[in-house]
Amino acid sequence: MRLNCAIQKIHERTPKLAKAMSLATATGVIAVNSFGGSIPLWLMGVGKIITGAPIADKTVIKIAEHWISSNNALIDNMLPRKDWRIHLPDDVHMDGKYLLVSNHQSWVDTSIVQYISEKRLPLTRFFTKFELIYIPIVGQAFYFLDFPMMRRHSKEAVAKNPALKGKDIEEAKRACALLKDKPFTLLNYLEGTRFTQEKHDKQNSPYTHLLKPRAGGLSLAINALGDDMDAILDMTIVYPDGVPTYGDLWKGNIKRLGVDVRHIEIPDELFAGIKNGGYENDETVKAQMFDWVEQIWRQKDERITEMLAEFDETAVNKNRHA
């Protein structure tokens, strides 16, 4: 507590020095934890692959949770006072199995997901490219932690080798199936890329704050996990002061942040259709899925407007009383 108070005073009195100090400390701690944790992660990960022992799997997850906890401690103790408004449903828990959809604006988004999830949601995983497995430490961590890794085959490759058709979907389903026997939060950024105004204009997006959503990844996850999940959650993230860079997070530049997580219900008929493979084989089911996702996205767009307005109202009231 005393350390936190001392750091807050530095942020108030010498902001430039405090930002440099926060960034340097965060960079050092994350680097040390990443390299220090890589050895036990590798040992336990290899043991998990060879033996399939549950204790090895649990230890790998504990290592990842320690890494996240260390990062979150930096956010709580090294950054200046902030107005972060975070809402999660009261009924989510660490032993649950959740699909989580979200809008996507910045590399910071994933760190925010990790921050809000600690001790409230299971370890967050997301779809990654299989090629990332060749990146030292990070790629292997994704593999050992059962992140669904996608092998995408180009149209040219499929044309040369028709046997590759549908293999990427099979691989993704197999990867998702690895999560069935453990708590999980499987994150899916439905826009498929980070929001920029240029992308928004190029798409001629019908939404004010969002790009057009894609339904394929979510459908694939529902098909693979089916009744082995407890709920679908929708997360909305807003940065009232503009989209931050990753460095902005650790400098303490994200003074205001809004995160709203809530349950979303998928119609039983649509859920059954997707679970039975209808998204890939039935145009009616695919159309219903697109309609449902677009409805969720319209509601999210309205929610973003409301969340930003609440921050603006707070700022106006604060100026009136200044």
Residue, then its C-alpha position, 0 to 999 in steps of 0.5 A: m500500500r505504501l509503495n502504491c501511494a509513493i508511486q501515485k505521488i510520483h505520477e502526480r508530481t513528475p508525470k514524465l518520470a513516472k511514465a518512463m519508470s512504469l514502462a521500464t518496470a513493466t518491460g523488465v518484469i514481463a521479460v523476466n517472468s516470460f523467460g523465467g517461466s519458459i523453462p518450467l512451462w517447457l518441462m511441464g508442457v513436454g510432460k503433458i504431451i508425452t504422458g497426458a498427465p492431468i497434473a502436468d496440464k494443471t501446472v502449465i495453466k498455473i504457470a500461465e496464471h502466475w504470469i498473468s497475475s504478475n502483469n495485473a499486479l503491475i497494472d494495479n500498483m505501477l499505473p496512475r489513478k484511473d477510471w476503469r469501469i468494469h462490469l461482469p455478470d455475478d454468476v460467472h466463475m473460475d470453473g465455467k466453460y465460456l465462449l467470449v465474443s468481443n469487439h477489437q481495437s488494440w493489442v491492449d484488448t487481450s491484456i485487458v481481458q486477462y486483467i478482468s478475468e483474474k479470479r473471475l473467469p477461467l484462463t482465456r484462450f483464442f484462435t491463433k495461426f499454427e505458424l506461431i508455434y515457431i516463435p520461441i516461448v510464446g508459440q510453444a506456450f500457446y500449444f501447451l495451453d491448448f490454444p486452438m491453432m488454425r492451419r489455413h490453406s490457400k485456394e491455390a494450395v487446395a487447387k493443387n491438393p484437393a485433399l486439403k479441402g476442409k482440413d483447416i476446419e477439422e484441425a480447428k475442431r480437434a483443437c477446440a475439443l481439447l478444451k472439453d474436459k477443463p474450464f475455459t474462456l475461448l475468446n473470439y474477436l468477431e471482426g477478425t481484425r482491429f478496428t480502424q476508421e480506414k477499414h470501417d470506411k472501406q467496408n462501408s460498415p453499417y455500424t458506428h463503432l464496429l467493423k462487420p462481424r464474421a460468424g465462421g469462427l464462433s460457429l466452428a467453436i459452437n459446433a466443436l464444443g456444443d453442450d460442453m460450454d456453460a454460456i456465451l458471453d459478449m464483451t464490449i471494450v471502449y477507450p474514451d480517450g482514443v485507441p491506445t498502443y501497447g506502450d500506452l498501457w504500461k505508461g499509464n496513458i489509459k486513464r479511462l476504460g469501459v468494459d461490459v460483459r454480459h450473457i447473450e442467448i442463442p436461439d435453441e433451434l439455431f444452436a442445435g443446427i450449428k452443433n449438428g454442422g448446419y453452418e457448413n452444410d445448410e444455407t438456411v442455418k448459415a443465414q440464421m447465424f448471420d442474422w443473429v450475429e448482426q443483431i448482437w452487433r447492433q446491440k453492441d454498437e448502441r452499447i458503445t455509444e451509451m458507454l462513451a456518453e456516460f464517460d462524457e457526462t462524468a467529465v462534464n460534471k467534473n468540470r462543473h464542480a472544478 
